[in-house]
Amino acid sequence: MKTFIADSQYSSGKLREQLSAYGVKAVIPYPANQCRNEADVLRVDKHFRTHGPAEEKKIYTLRGAVERVNSRQKEQLCLERHRARGLERITVHALLCMIAMLFNALVALKLGRPEKARSITMLAR
């Protein structure tokens, strides 16, 4: 892992130190009560606009794409209302759902329906 992107709820000095010790760049906005007088830090205002260094702002925009994928997986792969209990069983359930989704995309490609395959694989991104 080269970069860790998270929202401001994960902002803590201890986490930033641990990430730095492993050579991982932390892209976590500081909340209003941290680093108050520093101007060159990443922040998100109440309207969800980012402020701070341009490079960190650009990286932080990737977080939205990840959140969309998580949302789609929960909704379309039955990861929100599952019947499995326990981390191991949930992991197996989630992986099987993703494998089935990718298998459907492969079959669509083999049948000459690339538009269907694209719509299926958009979930996996």
PEGIKA-V399170 format. One record per run of one state. SS is the DSSP state (helix for helix, strand for strand, loop for the rest). FROM is the first residue (numbers start at 1). LEN is the number of residues. If there is no record, write none. Layout:
SS_FROM_LEN / SS_FROM_LEN
This chain:
loop_1_2 / strand_3_4 / loop_7_1 / helix_8_3 / loop_11_2 / helix_13_9 / loop_22_3 / strand_25_4 / loop_29_14 / strand_43_2 / loop_45_5 / strand_50_2 / loop_52_2 / helix_54_7 / loop_61_1 / helix_62_15 / loop_77_10 / helix_87_24 / loop_111_3 / helix_114_11 / loop_125_1
